[in-house]
Amino acid sequence: MKIDTDIRHVTKPGANLFRELGFPPDEAKRLQAASRKQINDTHVLKQQLMDELSTWIAEHHLKQAEAAEILMVSRPRVSDVVNKKTAKFTIDTLVEMLSRVGKPVTLAVG
């Protein structure tokens, strides 16, 4: 049995994926805006959590290897936190890392 791997369509950068999936124009525009907002909100939250971790590392004058041991992650993961590589982390992972250093995260819905 042959698996079909032919590419039939490529969405251009910046195109509205929802429109290309067949949603009516108004609905596609609304869905795209909601999607972009959610992505941005998640990015901002990750940055805030990473800022807290980076500040903690700096305040304790830790080298990345030392911080990695305390956070129970690899040194490159600490580098990714310090350099704000938000795409490499889930919110859960960042919250867990903050918890390990005695900085519990409180969620406020507003």
N, C-alpha and C positions, 0 to 999 in steps of 0.2 A: 504494500500500500504506500503510495507516494503522498507525502504531506505537502499541501499547497502553501508555499512561502512567497508567492509573487506579491509584490507591492502594487496595489491598485490606486492608491491615493496618498498624497502627502499634503498635510496642512501647512500652509505658508506661515512663517513667523508673523505674529500679530493678528492673524485671522481669528475670527470668532468660531471656536471649535463647536460651540453649541449650535450655531447657525449651520455649520457643515454637517452636524448630526441630524439636521432636519427640523429643528425647533423653529417656530415662527419668529420673524425678526424681532418683535418686541420682547418676547420671552427669552430669546437668545441673548439679547442685550442685557436684560435683567439678570439672567443666570451668570453671564460673564462678569458683570459688576459685582455680584454677590461673591463669586469665586475669587476675584481679585482682592476684595476686602478681607475675606477669610484668610487668604494667603498672607496678606500684609499684616493682619492682626497676629497671626502665628509667628511671623518673622519678628515683629516688635517684642512679643513676649519672650521669645528665645533670646533676643539681644539683652533684654533686662536681666534674665537669669544668668546669662554669660557675664554681664557686667558685674553682678554680685560675686560670681566665682572669681573673676579676674581681680576684683578689689580685695577679696579675701586672700588670694595668693600673694598679692603685692603687700598687703598689710602685715602678713606673716613672714615676708622676705624669703619666700620659698623658691627654690629652683624648680623647674618643671618636673624633674625626676622625683623630687621630694613630694610635690603636690600630687603627682600621679600615684605614688604609694598610698597616700592618705585617702585619695579619692577612689582608689581601687580601679584605676584605668591605666592605659599605657601613656607614656610620655607624649607620643604624637597626639593623643586625644586631648591632653592638657594644652598643647600648642594650638589645636583647633579651637578650643574654648577661648584662649587668650586672643587669638586672631579672628574671633567672631565668625567662624565658619558655621553659620546657623543650619545650613542644609545637611550637615553631617550629624545632627542630633535631633532626637525627639524631645518634646517637653518633659516627658516622663524621666528620661535619662538625666536631664539637667536638674530636675527637682530632686532626684535620688542623690545626685552628687552634692547638692546643697545640704541635704539632710545629713550626709556623711560628715560634714564639717560643722554641724550644729546650727545650721541656718534653715529651720523648717520654713516651707513656703505656705502661705495662706492665700486661699483663693477668695476673691471678692467679686461678686457679680453685681454689676451696676447698670 
